[in-house]
Amino acid sequence: MRNTDPITTEIIRNAFISIAMDMNATLIRSAFTPVIYEGKDCSVALIDKNGDVLGQSLGLPLFLGNLEICVKIIADKWGWDYFKEGDVFYMNDSYMTGTHLNDSTIIMPIFWRGELVGFAASRAHWLDVGAKDPGNPVDSHEIYQEGMRWGPTRLYDGGSARDDVIELLRLNSRFGDALIGDMNAQIAAGRTGEKRMRALFERFGKDTIEAARDEIFRQTEARERQTIAALPDGVYRAEGYLDNNGLSDEAVKVNLELGIDGDNIRVDLAGSSAQTGPVNCGITQTIAATRVAYKLLICPELPPNGGSFRPLQVSAPQASIFNAVEPAACSWYFSSLGLLIDLVVKALSEVIPDKAAAAHYGDSMVISLSGKDPRHDDEFYLMLEPTTGGWGAFDGGDGANSLINNVNGGFKDLPIEIFESKYPLMIRDYGVRQDSGGPGKFRGGNGTYREYELLTDSSLSLWFERSKTTAWGLFGGESARGPIVKVDIPGQGTESYTKVNARAVPKGTVIRSFTGGGGGFGPAIERDPARVREDVLDGYISLEHARQAYGVALTDGLEVDEAATANLRRKAGG
């Protein structure tokens, strides 16, 4: 009989997490493109021989538990004995992995003394995989316009590289050499996981490690079920809308029904829009995103592992935006998922008000520029950046300013130095967008503004969302301002967008992006005037916004005018 003591279990638990962190560090330090080594658009997982997560590093929450599903997809297709020592698999099929084709998954089986003991898996955003436009087209109608689609494919067969397959990958990217560099970084991450995992087995032995794994999974599941059981049984609902699908002005509906029954949670997405435009995802990714929402509320202090999420069941109608089928386009799959996460919190806010937060700005807000760089012999360049925004307030605290959205987690916006050294543009201004957070007793976080000046003729693509259904408040808190991008074109005036695909813009064009804020929590009239004054001094809100939204008047010396404030709040009914 296998057994383990508590101390050994904790050592092994933390070793699993440490291995995953080392894998992630290897990937980031070895990557060729800024979207990975600066932006950190990647995630890794250490997985056991049954396809369950042992450890996952900081990375994109959107991939929570997704990599384990990809391992099981390969096993379901060909069997567990299909894996050989030295194999490396690549896959990006949106209907399998759930994400867009640029998110490239590398899976490596780990053998110890000739026996399969686990897997090292990673996912990273490859800059270009051969779409009709550089990077991610905004106006794709079907997946064939978005790049090369790969089911699980061996890149290494028993330790030998399949050079013909690797060359095919290189030839089908506008940045083929960088793609191979990023691929090798993911393989290096897998080698790191393999080396560390084997050392762990040498130290403790198979029986002790598997006993510790079973105990870790048991503890996690028990804790989660206990937390769920404390919530009132019932059915909770919420709905929201994306601005559009990128191809028309028709809104895209996200409909959520969440049921709690004892120590189980059921999420049903029936009633959500049918697959449309490029905003669709495979069911694998819908499950992963729902797990993010679940983790926000259920035992967020516990690191995810194979015992996590066992009480959670997720369903979505086939051929809907959450369960796409061929030939649905999937480039901008994450927009509905960020909204879904906020809606899960909204649906449960009445029963867990102490854990619920108002909605955040909600989307990756991606700006992309491409063209020829005259500083480097007209070499083709592609800049791709998700931008930051405001998060929702909660009971006891203001929302964060200028933070990446909930699906991206550890993702970083690119430093100005990287922009100006790598790309033919200048960052002229950058800061917190004043007055963009939703007013409330606790203020929603502000969005971000950024100003780019182009030093060469370029092509501009944008995907900014939640401009119509902006971040909502809770318990009397107010909604935030939505995003907008203004493009000043020399001799042509100013154009405003939230979405545009491959818009030709000449040298000298100035692009000013403004992301949305987060929703407020509680009535704004109840906010402490001293805190309103601090917000004004910090530049988060203007004097006029303090008066209109919060009923707080300040003197010329920027002190609270108590008499004028009392009068303003009396008129507002506070």
C-alpha positions, 0 to 999 in steps of 0.5 A: 500500500502506498502512503506518504507523510504530511511533510513529504507531501508538502515537499513534493507539492511545492516541488511540482510547482517549482518545476513548472516555474522553472519551465516557464522561466526557461521558455521566457528566457529562451524565446525569440519574440517580445510577445513572449520574452517581454509580454509573457504570453505563455503558460506551462504545466507539469502533468502526470501520466494520467493527464492531470495537472501536478503543477502550473506556473504563473502565466495566462489564467485563460489556459487554466487546466487547458493543457491537461485536456490537450494531453488527454485529446492525444491519448483519446485519439491514439492511446496512452501507449502512443507516446515514446521517450523523446517525442515532442508533439505540436498542436494548434487546432482551435477546435481541439485546444480551444484557442486561436491558431497562434497559441501553439501547444508543445507536449513532451512525454516524460519517461523515468527508467523506461516508464511513462511518468508524466508530461511537460506541456507549454503554450505560447503565442507565435507571432504569425502562423500564416494568416491572410493578414499579419498576426491575427486578422480582425475580419476573418470569416472562417478558420482557413483565413487565420493560418495553418491548422495542426492537429497533434503532430510529432516534431520529434519522433523518439528523440529525432527531429522531423526536419521536414515538418519543422521546415513546413512550419517555418515556411508558413510564417512571415517570421519563420526563423523567429517561429522556430526560435520560439518553438525551440524555447518551448522544447527547452522548457519541456526538457527542463521539466523532464530533467527536474521531474526525473530528479524528483523520481530519483529522490523519492521514488515512484510510489511515494510521489504517486501517493503524495499526488493522490493526497494532494488531489484529495485535499484540494477536491475536499476543500473545494467541495466544502467551500461550495457546500457552504453556498446556498443551493439555487440557480443563478443567472446573468447575461451580457453582450459584446459590442459586435462580432468584428464583421457587423454591428450585431451584438454577441450575447453571452447567457449564463445559468449557474446551478449550485447543488450541494457541493457541485457547480453546473454552468450552462451557456445555452442561449448564448449566440451561435458561432459568428465572426471570429469571436468563437472558441472550442469547448476546451477553452470555454471550460478553461475560462469557466475554471478561471471564474470558479477559481476567483471565488472557490479556494483561490489560495490553493494552487491548481492541480488534478484535484481542482475543478472536479465539482465543476461541470460546463456545457455549451451548445454545439456550434455556439460561440463557446463550442465552435465547429468547423469552419468557425473563425477563432482569432478573437476567441477571448472576448466572450470569455472575459465577459463570461468570467465577469458574468459568473461573478455577477451571478453569484454576487448576491450570495457572496458579496464579500468575494464579488467584484464589479466588472473589469474593463473586460478585454485584451484591447489589442493594437497591432502595427505592421510594415517595413522598418526603414531602420533595418533595411526595410525588414518586415515588422509586426508589433502586437500588444494587449493593453491594460485597463481598470478593474472592478471595485469590491467591498473594502477596496478600490479597483486596480488602475491599468492592470492586464485583463483577467484572461491574461494574468501574468501578461505584461504590457510592453516597455517603452524601450522595447517599443522604440528599439524593436519597432519604427514608432515613438511612444509620445504619452502614456499614463492613467486615463482620468475619470474612466473608473466607475464611481462608487463607495469604492472606486473602479480602477481607471483605464490607460491611455497611450500615444504612438507616433509612426515613423514609417508607413504601416498597417493598423489593426485594432480589437477593442471591446466592451464599449457598449456594455461597459464594466458594470458596478455592483450594489449601487456602484456605477458603470465605467467608461468604455474604450476608444482609439483615435487615429490622427492621420496627416492631412486627413483628420481624426478617425475613431475606432474600436475595431479595424483590420489592416488600415493603411496609415502613413508615416507621421500618423498619431494613434491614441488608445484609451482603454476602459475602467472598472465598475464601482462598488456601492453608492458613490455618494457614500465615498469618504470625501477625504478619499475623493480628495486623494483621488483628485490629488493623485490625478485619478479623477478631475475636480469636476468629476469629484463634484458631479459623480461623488458630490464632493467640492474642494477649495482652491487649496484642494481641501474638502469644502465641508459645507459645499460638500454637504449641500451637494450630497443633500441635493443628491439625496445622500 
